[in-house]
Amino acid sequence: MGTSLATLASRPGRRPAATLALLLLLLAGCDAAAGTPVHPVEGLLILTKGDSARLDLLAAKRDPEKSVAIRLPLPANDITSISAGDDGVLVASTADGDIATSDQVDPRGSAADIAGLEWTPVEATDEDGAVLAGPARFGAWDPGGGRFAALGGDLQGGADLTLLLVDPGDGRLTTIDLKRPMLSGPPVWLDAGRLALLSSSPSDLAPIVVDTTSGKVTNGPAGDRRLATSADGRVIATSAGEGAPVVLRSSKGWLADDGTSIGSVELPDGFTEAISLALDATGDRLAIVWRAEDGTARADVHDGTDGWRRVWSEPLAGTAAAAVAWLR
């Protein structure tokens, strides 16, 4: 059931007509039922980060047991994060802190449109007229898919950071001073008005929860070093870091720190930790990138409707760093 990422096109941009025709044929067999994936990995985005970043979208073939990986153009070669919002609009950020949004991406749409994806730099202004000047990293769309949060400031220097809330549709920018350094990782939306972030403050290693309306910052449950939520924020996946499993909880249970869970995925043999987590829109599919003891990486997908059974696995050749996300 694997998809060889080595078979993808060698460069982004528009492909020759024969390749486009083949992809159109492969995508033509997708189930037309809206919102129902015909393959466990349909709509999965895999961003690999080696000498040059690479973004692949997994789509279904005519044969429901197989999938095809389509390479997407990127706005820059040093993309470090990816997130999908409403109608498949992506937000990507670079190592230098530039941020851009894409055209709509539809895994069942025209292969020519997918291959010709275009990006637009984000421009936004706050109520005082200050513009989004960057750096801005780790953009993450809210549950509604029309606004994204990002981290502003010097992540590597240990400085206090700012939470950036950006509505690219009307160019509106809101900022919240976090008054602490943060770990490198995307904000995680818990609902339309709250999100979680991973603090790197030596005196306070617990995740923090930010109310995006009031700006109030409170501590979340201690111990987690990786977080991901479903698009609606109802389900959260967590990892405590090296040697730890991935645990699935309701977000309400996680916030209450009530010790409950709805499932877990154990660390596979030969691997050290989960380095990226992603839940799909409903929280039924979980994608994990595991780092192996030899420094390589592997992407797995687990089905929450079948006891979180692993339903897909693929080594990510040539990279030790990768991130995953799901289209909505």
KOLLUMNU-40144 format. One record per residue (C-alpha): residue in one letter; residue number from 1; z, x, y. Coordinates in pm, whole numbers, plus 50000, padded with zeros to 5 digits. Layout:
N
{type = a seq = NUM pz = Z px = X py = Y};
...
END
This chain:
328
{type = m seq = 1 pz = 50000 px = 50000 py = 50000};
{type = g seq = 2 pz = 50011 px = 50304 py = 50227};
{type = t seq = 3 pz = 49779 px = 50368 py = 50517};
{type = s seq = 4 pz = 49659 px = 50724 py = 50556};
{type = l seq = 5 pz = 49697 px = 50822 py = 50920};
{type = a seq = 6 pz = 49468 px = 51115 py = 50849};
{type = t seq = 7 pz = 49173 px = 50875 py = 50831};
{type = l seq = 8 pz = 49196 px = 50769 py = 51194};
{type = a seq = 9 pz = 48941 px = 50864 py = 51458};
{type = s seq = 10 pz = 48982 px = 51213 py = 51596};
{type = r seq = 11 pz = 49004 px = 51114 py = 51963};
{type = p seq = 12 pz = 49083 px = 50809 py = 52176};
{type = g seq = 13 pz = 48823 px = 50609 py = 52364};
{type = r seq = 14 pz = 48525 px = 50399 py = 52260};
{type = r seq = 15 pz = 48382 px = 50469 py = 51918};
{type = p seq = 16 pz = 48025 px = 50475 py = 51791};
{type = a seq = 17 pz = 47877 px = 50136 py = 51710};
{type = a seq = 18 pz = 47895 px = 50189 py = 51333};
{type = t seq = 19 pz = 48269 px = 50256 py = 51346};
{type = l seq = 20 pz = 48327 px = 49953 py = 51565};
{type = a seq = 21 pz = 48126 px = 49735 py = 51331};
{type = l seq = 22 pz = 48333 px = 49854 py = 51037};
{type = l seq = 23 pz = 48658 px = 49779 py = 51216};
{type = l seq = 24 pz = 48532 px = 49435 py = 51315};
{type = l seq = 25 pz = 48455 px = 49367 py = 50950};
{type = l seq = 26 pz = 48800 px = 49486 py = 50842};
{type = l seq = 27 pz = 48978 px = 49275 py = 51103};
{type = a seq = 28 pz = 48769 px = 48967 py = 51033};
{type = g seq = 29 pz = 48969 px = 48899 py = 50718};
{type = c seq = 30 pz = 49298 px = 48845 py = 50905};
{type = d seq = 31 pz = 49483 px = 48521 py = 50838};
{type = a seq = 32 pz = 49421 px = 48291 py = 51134};
{type = a seq = 33 pz = 49768 px = 48139 py = 51128};
{type = a seq = 34 pz = 49922 px = 48232 py = 51462};
{type = g seq = 35 pz = 50226 px = 48457 py = 51437};
{type = t seq = 36 pz = 50203 px = 48497 py = 51058};
{type = p seq = 37 pz = 50136 px = 48858 py = 50954};
{type = v seq = 38 pz = 49906 px = 48889 py = 50653};
{type = h seq = 39 pz = 50033 px = 49238 py = 50577};
{type = p seq = 40 pz = 50389 px = 49375 py = 50609};
{type = v seq = 41 pz = 50282 px = 49631 py = 50869};
{type = e seq = 42 pz = 50045 px = 49420 py = 51080};
{type = g seq = 43 pz = 50124 px = 49485 py = 51445};
{type = l seq = 44 pz = 50324 px = 49804 py = 51386};
{type = l seq = 45 pz = 50276 px = 50078 py = 51647};
{type = i seq = 46 pz = 50344 px = 50439 py = 51545};
{type = l seq = 47 pz = 50369 px = 50703 py = 51817};
{type = t seq = 48 pz = 50367 px = 51059 py = 51683};
{type = k seq = 49 pz = 50464 px = 51339 py = 51916};
{type = g seq = 50 pz = 50335 px = 51683 py = 51826};
{type = d seq = 51 pz = 50127 px = 51916 py = 52043};
{type = s seq = 52 pz = 49954 px = 51599 py = 52167};
{type = a seq = 53 pz = 50080 px = 51243 py = 52139};
{type = r seq = 54 pz = 49897 px = 50994 py = 51919};
{type = l seq = 55 pz = 49936 px = 50614 py = 51903};
{type = d seq = 56 pz = 49821 px = 50413 py = 51600};
{type = l seq = 57 pz = 49814 px = 50036 py = 51554};
{type = l seq = 58 pz = 49831 px = 49904 py = 51198};
{type = a seq = 59 pz = 49622 px = 49593 py = 51127};
{type = a seq = 60 pz = 49532 px = 49395 py = 50817};
{type = k seq = 61 pz = 49222 px = 49441 py = 50606};
{type = r seq = 62 pz = 49037 px = 49168 py = 50422};
{type = d seq = 63 pz = 49239 px = 49273 py = 50115};
{type = p seq = 64 pz = 49596 px = 49155 py = 50198};
{type = e seq = 65 pz = 49737 px = 49447 py = 49997};
{type = k seq = 66 pz = 49585 px = 49701 py = 50235};
{type = s seq = 67 pz = 49594 px = 49782 py = 50605};
{type = v seq = 68 pz = 49391 px = 49985 py = 50850};
{type = a seq = 69 pz = 49523 px = 50220 py = 51121};
{type = i seq = 70 pz = 49344 px = 50209 py = 51456};
{type = r seq = 71 pz = 49397 px = 50489 py = 51704};
{type = l seq = 72 pz = 49462 px = 50369 py = 52058};
{type = p seq = 73 pz = 49380 px = 50559 py = 52377};
{type = l seq = 74 pz = 49682 px = 50684 py = 52570};
{type = p seq = 75 pz = 49726 px = 50732 py = 52947};
{type = a seq = 76 pz = 49840 px = 51093 py = 52889};
{type = n seq = 77 pz = 49885 px = 51344 py = 52608};
{type = d seq = 78 pz = 50264 px = 51373 py = 52650};
{type = i seq = 79 pz = 50366 px = 51011 py = 52590};
{type = t seq = 80 pz = 50724 px = 50996 py = 52461};
{type = s seq = 81 pz = 50792 px = 50622 py = 52428};
{type = i seq = 82 pz = 50611 px = 50293 py = 52369};
{type = s seq = 83 pz = 50715 px = 49927 py = 52393};
{type = a seq = 84 pz = 50520 px = 49601 py = 52353};
{type = g seq = 85 pz = 50571 px = 49300 py = 52577};
{type = d seq = 86 pz = 50420 px = 48957 py = 52621};
{type = d seq = 87 pz = 50074 px = 48912 py = 52466};
{type = g seq = 88 pz = 50067 px = 49270 py = 52341};
{type = v seq = 89 pz = 50086 px = 49444 py = 52680};
{type = l seq = 90 pz = 50228 px = 49794 py = 52623};
{type = v seq = 91 pz = 50441 px = 50013 py = 52848};
{type = a seq = 92 pz = 50436 px = 50388 py = 52792};
{type = s seq = 93 pz = 50620 px = 50674 py = 52960};
{type = t seq = 94 pz = 50549 px = 51046 py = 52965};
{type = a seq = 95 pz = 50770 px = 51352 py = 52934};
{type = d seq = 96 pz = 50728 px = 51402 py = 53309};
{type = g seq = 97 pz = 50847 px = 51049 py = 53387};
{type = d seq = 98 pz = 50519 px = 50877 py = 53466};
{type = i seq = 99 pz = 50493 px = 50519 py = 53343};
{type = a seq = 100 pz = 50195 px = 50288 py = 53280};
{type = t seq = 101 pz = 50111 px = 49949 py = 53130};
{type = s seq = 102 pz = 49809 px = 49865 py = 52915};
{type = d seq = 103 pz = 49558 px = 49589 py = 52860};
{type = q seq = 104 pz = 49655 px = 49329 py = 52601};
{type = v seq = 105 pz = 49643 px = 49454 py = 52241};
{type = d seq = 106 pz = 49562 px = 49209 py = 51960};
{type = p seq = 107 pz = 49550 px = 49346 py = 51602};
{type = r seq = 108 pz = 49324 px = 49052 py = 51509};
{type = g seq = 109 pz = 49099 px = 49084 py = 51811};
{type = s seq = 110 pz = 48780 px = 49273 py = 51886};
{type = a seq = 111 pz = 48785 px = 49630 py = 51761};
{type = a seq = 112 pz = 48580 px = 49727 py = 52067};
{type = d seq = 113 pz = 48856 px = 49596 py = 52294};
{type = i seq = 114 pz = 49125 px = 49773 py = 52092};
{type = a seq = 115 pz = 48937 px = 50104 py = 52097};
{type = g seq = 116 pz = 48862 px = 50069 py = 52469};
{type = l seq = 117 pz = 49220 px = 50003 py = 52576};
{type = e seq = 118 pz = 49283 px = 50090 py = 52941};
{type = w seq = 119 pz = 49606 px = 50176 py = 53122};
{type = t seq = 120 pz = 49733 px = 50113 py = 53477};
{type = p seq = 121 pz = 50002 px = 50324 py = 53649};
{type = v seq = 122 pz = 50302 px = 50111 py = 53740};
{type = e seq = 123 pz = 50367 px = 50055 py = 54109};
{type = a seq = 124 pz = 50680 px = 49872 py = 54224};
{type = t seq = 125 pz = 50895 px = 49836 py = 54537};
{type = d seq = 126 pz = 51258 px = 49729 py = 54579};
{type = e seq = 127 pz = 51388 px = 49485 py = 54840};
{type = d seq = 128 pz = 51445 px = 49770 py = 55087};
{type = g seq = 129 pz = 51087 px = 49890 py = 55057};
{type = a seq = 130 pz = 51165 px = 50191 py = 54840};
{type = v seq = 131 pz = 50890 px = 50261 py = 54589};
{type = l seq = 132 pz = 50918 px = 50356 py = 54222};
{type = a seq = 133 pz = 50883 px = 50729 py = 54266};
{type = g seq = 134 pz = 50999 px = 50843 py = 53921};
{type = p seq = 135 pz = 51080 px = 50997 py = 53699};
{type = a seq = 136 pz = 51103 px = 50683 py = 53482};
{type = r seq = 137 pz = 51135 px = 50709 py = 53107};
{type = f seq = 138 pz = 51177 px = 50490 py = 52798};
{type = g seq = 139 pz = 51034 px = 50163 py = 52926};
{type = a seq = 140 pz = 51146 px = 49864 py = 52716};
{type = w seq = 141 pz = 51027 px = 49504 py = 52769};
{type = d seq = 142 pz = 51282 px = 49225 py = 52805};
{type = p seq = 143 pz = 51288 px = 48922 py = 52568};
{type = g seq = 144 pz = 51050 px = 48733 py = 52796};
{type = g seq = 145 pz = 50805 px = 49022 py = 52784};
{type = g seq = 146 pz = 50729 px = 49020 py = 53156};
{type = r seq = 147 pz = 50985 px = 49270 py = 53288};
{type = f seq = 148 pz = 51083 px = 49609 py = 53152};
{type = a seq = 149 pz = 51383 px = 49836 py = 53187};
{type = a seq = 150 pz = 51361 px = 50215 py = 53209};
{type = l seq = 151 pz = 51586 px = 50512 py = 53277};
{type = g seq = 152 pz = 51546 px = 50685 py = 53612};
{type = g seq = 153 pz = 51664 px = 51040 py = 53682};
{type = d seq = 154 pz = 51697 px = 51377 py = 53510};
{type = l seq = 155 pz = 51769 px = 51311 py = 53142};
{type = q seq = 156 pz = 51776 px = 51677 py = 53044};
{type = g seq = 157 pz = 51997 px = 51798 py = 53327};
{type = g seq = 158 pz = 52297 px = 51581 py = 53242};
{type = a seq = 159 pz = 52291 px = 51402 py = 53579};
{type = d seq = 160 pz = 52403 px = 51044 py = 53633};
{type = l seq = 161 pz = 52111 px = 50809 py = 53572};
{type = t seq = 162 pz = 51980 px = 50486 py = 53718};
{type = l seq = 163 pz = 51864 px = 50177 py = 53531};
{type = l seq = 164 pz = 51526 px = 50064 py = 53662};
{type = l seq = 165 pz = 51420 px = 49699 py = 53619};
{type = v seq = 166 pz = 51050 px = 49656 py = 53687};
{type = d seq = 167 pz = 50833 px = 49345 py = 53700};
{type = p seq = 168 pz = 50482 px = 49494 py = 53702};
{type = g seq = 169 pz = 50327 px = 49151 py = 53763};
{type = d seq = 170 pz = 50461 px = 49120 py = 54116};
{type = g seq = 171 pz = 50558 px = 49485 py = 54168};
{type = r seq = 172 pz = 50929 px = 49409 py = 54207};
{type = l seq = 173 pz = 51183 px = 49688 py = 54142};
{type = t seq = 174 pz = 51561 px = 49651 py = 54097};
{type = t seq = 175 pz = 51793 px = 49947 py = 54041};
{type = i seq = 176 pz = 52144 px = 49970 py = 53893};
{type = d seq = 177 pz = 52342 px = 50293 py = 53923};
{type = l seq = 178 pz = 52483 px = 50379 py = 53579};
{type = k seq = 179 pz = 52708 px = 50657 py = 53716};
{type = r seq = 180 pz = 52692 px = 50856 py = 53393};
{type = p seq = 181 pz = 52446 px = 51064 py = 53189};
{type = m seq = 182 pz = 52265 px = 50891 py = 52902};
{type = l seq = 183 pz = 52113 px = 50992 py = 52570};
{type = s seq = 184 pz = 51735 px = 51008 py = 52548};
{type = g seq = 185 pz = 51640 px = 50665 py = 52419};
{type = p seq = 186 pz = 51513 px = 50328 py = 52535};
{type = p seq = 187 pz = 51728 px = 50047 py = 52671};
{type = v seq = 188 pz = 51792 px = 49778 py = 52407};
{type = w seq = 189 pz = 51782 px = 49417 py = 52526};
{type = l seq = 190 pz = 52053 px = 49189 py = 52384};
{type = d seq = 191 pz = 51934 px = 48880 py = 52571};
{type = a seq = 192 pz = 51751 px = 48798 py = 52894};
{type = g seq = 193 pz = 52033 px = 48932 py = 53111};
{type = r seq = 194 pz = 52204 px = 49209 py = 52914};
{type = l seq = 195 pz = 52101 px = 49535 py = 52756};
{type = a seq = 196 pz = 52263 px = 49826 py = 52574};
{type = l seq = 197 pz = 52224 px = 50197 py = 52640};
{type = l seq = 198 pz = 52358 px = 50508 py = 52468};
{type = s seq = 199 pz = 52588 px = 50711 py = 52691};
{type = s seq = 200 pz = 52606 px = 51090 py = 52658};
{type = s seq = 201 pz = 52918 px = 51125 py = 52871};
{type = p seq = 202 pz = 53162 px = 51357 py = 52684};
{type = s seq = 203 pz = 53450 px = 51127 py = 52780};
{type = d seq = 204 pz = 53277 px = 50808 py = 52669};
{type = l seq = 205 pz = 53036 px = 50823 py = 52376};
{type = a seq = 206 pz = 53031 px = 50447 py = 52313};
{type = p seq = 207 pz = 52715 px = 50252 py = 52392};
{type = i seq = 208 pz = 52737 px = 50069 py = 52722};
{type = v seq = 209 pz = 52632 px = 49710 py = 52794};
{type = v seq = 210 pz = 52475 px = 49637 py = 53134};
{type = d seq = 211 pz = 52458 px = 49293 py = 53292};
{type = t seq = 212 pz = 52123 px = 49308 py = 53471};
{type = t seq = 213 pz = 52218 px = 49025 py = 53710};
{type = s seq = 214 pz = 52555 px = 49150 py = 53833};
{type = g seq = 215 pz = 52513 px = 49521 py = 53756};
{type = k seq = 216 pz = 52844 px = 49523 py = 53570};
{type = v seq = 217 pz = 52876 px = 49794 py = 53303};
{type = t seq = 218 pz = 53110 px = 49757 py = 53004};
{type = n seq = 219 pz = 53164 px = 49954 py = 52684};
{type = g seq = 220 pz = 52999 px = 49840 py = 52363};
{type = p seq = 221 pz = 53122 px = 49905 py = 52007};
{type = a seq = 222 pz = 53179 px = 50276 py = 51939};
{type = g seq = 223 pz = 53001 px = 50486 py = 51681};
{type = d seq = 224 pz = 52632 px = 50399 py = 51703};
{type = r seq = 225 pz = 52373 px = 50660 py = 51804};
{type = r seq = 226 pz = 52053 px = 50461 py = 51741};
{type = l seq = 227 pz = 51993 px = 50099 py = 51839};
{type = a seq = 228 pz = 51705 px = 49850 py = 51820};
{type = t seq = 229 pz = 51689 px = 49474 py = 51865};
{type = s seq = 230 pz = 51442 px = 49201 py = 51780};
{type = a seq = 231 pz = 51229 px = 49080 py = 52071};
{type = d seq = 232 pz = 51459 px = 48779 py = 52117};
{type = g seq = 233 pz = 51766 px = 49004 py = 52104};
{type = r seq = 234 pz = 51933 px = 48809 py = 51824};
{type = v seq = 235 pz = 51928 px = 49083 py = 51557};
{type = i seq = 236 pz = 52030 px = 49446 py = 51609};
{type = a seq = 237 pz = 51972 px = 49750 py = 51387};
{type = t seq = 238 pz = 52211 px = 50042 py = 51427};
{type = s seq = 239 pz = 52260 px = 50393 py = 51294};
{type = a seq = 240 pz = 52561 px = 50618 py = 51344};
{type = g seq = 241 pz = 52339 px = 50927 py = 51325};
{type = e seq = 242 pz = 52303 px = 51205 py = 51071};
{type = g seq = 243 pz = 52382 px = 51099 py = 50713};
{type = a seq = 244 pz = 52430 px = 50734 py = 50808};
{type = p seq = 245 pz = 52253 px = 50419 py = 50681};
{type = v seq = 246 pz = 52078 px = 50168 py = 50905};
{type = v seq = 247 pz = 52291 px = 49854 py = 50939};
{type = l seq = 248 pz = 52158 px = 49510 py = 51042};
{type = r seq = 249 pz = 52384 px = 49276 py = 51238};
{type = s seq = 250 pz = 52363 px = 48972 py = 51459};
{type = s seq = 251 pz = 52380 px = 49094 py = 51818};
{type = k seq = 252 pz = 52672 px = 48858 py = 51882};
{type = g seq = 253 pz = 52861 px = 49008 py = 51588};
{type = w seq = 254 pz = 52784 px = 49360 py = 51709};
{type = l seq = 255 pz = 52909 px = 49282 py = 52060};
{type = a seq = 256 pz = 53226 px = 49128 py = 51917};
{type = d seq = 257 pz = 53269 px = 49435 py = 51693};
{type = d seq = 258 pz = 53369 px = 49192 py = 51418};
{type = g seq = 259 pz = 53267 px = 49419 py = 51128};
{type = t seq = 260 pz = 53007 px = 49175 py = 50991};
{type = s seq = 261 pz = 52653 px = 49265 py = 50888};
{type = i seq = 262 pz = 52348 px = 49087 py = 50751};
{type = g seq = 263 pz = 52206 px = 49383 py = 50560};
{type = s seq = 264 pz = 52167 px = 49759 py = 50541};
{type = v seq = 265 pz = 51919 px = 50030 py = 50440};
{type = e seq = 266 pz = 52062 px = 50342 py = 50282};
{type = l seq = 267 pz = 51952 px = 50693 py = 50377};
{type = p seq = 268 pz = 51674 px = 50794 py = 50132};
{type = d seq = 269 pz = 51718 px = 51103 py = 49914};
{type = g seq = 270 pz = 51590 px = 51416 py = 50084};
{type = f seq = 271 pz = 51630 px = 51277 py = 50438};
{type = t seq = 272 pz = 51890 px = 51347 py = 50704};
{type = e seq = 273 pz = 51883 px = 51060 py = 50955};
{type = a seq = 274 pz = 51691 px = 50773 py = 51113};
{type = i seq = 275 pz = 51525 px = 50897 py = 51433};
{type = s seq = 276 pz = 51356 px = 50573 py = 51541};
{type = l seq = 277 pz = 51421 px = 50205 py = 51468};
{type = a seq = 278 pz = 51220 px = 49892 py = 51553};
{type = l seq = 279 pz = 51266 px = 49524 py = 51469};
{type = d seq = 280 pz = 50980 px = 49277 py = 51504};
{type = a seq = 281 pz = 50988 px = 48968 py = 51727};
{type = t seq = 282 pz = 51199 px = 48757 py = 51492};
{type = g seq = 283 pz = 51407 px = 49035 py = 51337};
{type = d seq = 284 pz = 51251 px = 48986 py = 50993};
{type = r seq = 285 pz = 51077 px = 49324 py = 50968};
{type = l seq = 286 pz = 51244 px = 49660 py = 51026};
{type = a seq = 287 pz = 51052 px = 49983 py = 51081};
{type = i seq = 288 pz = 51235 px = 50315 py = 51043};
{type = v seq = 289 pz = 51125 px = 50673 py = 51101};
{type = w seq = 290 pz = 51332 px = 50905 py = 50883};
{type = r seq = 291 pz = 51363 px = 51281 py = 50937};
{type = a seq = 292 pz = 51348 px = 51481 py = 50615};
{type = e seq = 293 pz = 51552 px = 51788 py = 50523};
{type = d seq = 294 pz = 51235 px = 51998 py = 50555};
{type = g seq = 295 pz = 51178 px = 51876 py = 50912};
{type = t seq = 296 pz = 50895 px = 51633 py = 50836};
{type = a seq = 297 pz = 50904 px = 51260 py = 50906};
{type = r seq = 298 pz = 50828 px = 50937 py = 50717};
{type = a seq = 299 pz = 50782 px = 50579 py = 50837};
{type = d seq = 300 pz = 50911 px = 50289 py = 50626};
{type = v seq = 301 pz = 50898 px = 49911 py = 50671};
{type = h seq = 302 pz = 51163 px = 49678 py = 50522};
{type = d seq = 303 pz = 51141 px = 49301 py = 50474};
{type = g seq = 304 pz = 51446 px = 49108 py = 50587};
{type = t seq = 305 pz = 51328 px = 48792 py = 50411};
{type = d seq = 306 pz = 51351 px = 48982 py = 50080};
{type = g seq = 307 pz = 51690 px = 49151 py = 50108};
{type = w seq = 308 pz = 51557 px = 49431 py = 50333};
{type = r seq = 309 pz = 51346 px = 49564 py = 50048};
{type = r seq = 310 pz = 51115 px = 49853 py = 50139};
{type = v seq = 311 pz = 50760 px = 49716 py = 50142};
{type = w seq = 312 pz = 50566 px = 50005 py = 50296};
{type = s seq = 313 pz = 50610 px = 50381 py = 50332};
{type = e seq = 314 pz = 50392 px = 50654 py = 50480};
{type = p seq = 315 pz = 50455 px = 51027 py = 50544};
{type = l seq = 316 pz = 50376 px = 51126 py = 50903};
{type = a seq = 317 pz = 50196 px = 51451 py = 50842};
{type = g seq = 318 pz = 50213 px = 51725 py = 51101};
{type = t seq = 319 pz = 50500 px = 51590 py = 51309};
{type = a seq = 320 pz = 50878 px = 51592 py = 51310};
{type = a seq = 321 pz = 50906 px = 51346 py = 51602};
{type = a seq = 322 pz = 50783 px = 50988 py = 51605};
{type = a seq = 323 pz = 50870 px = 50645 py = 51742};
{type = v seq = 324 pz = 50790 px = 50294 py = 51620};
{type = a seq = 325 pz = 50750 px = 49955 py = 51790};
{type = w seq = 326 pz = 50610 px = 49612 py = 51701};
{type = l seq = 327 pz = 50355 px = 49402 py = 51887};
{type = r seq = 328 pz = 50478 px = 49055 py = 51982};
END
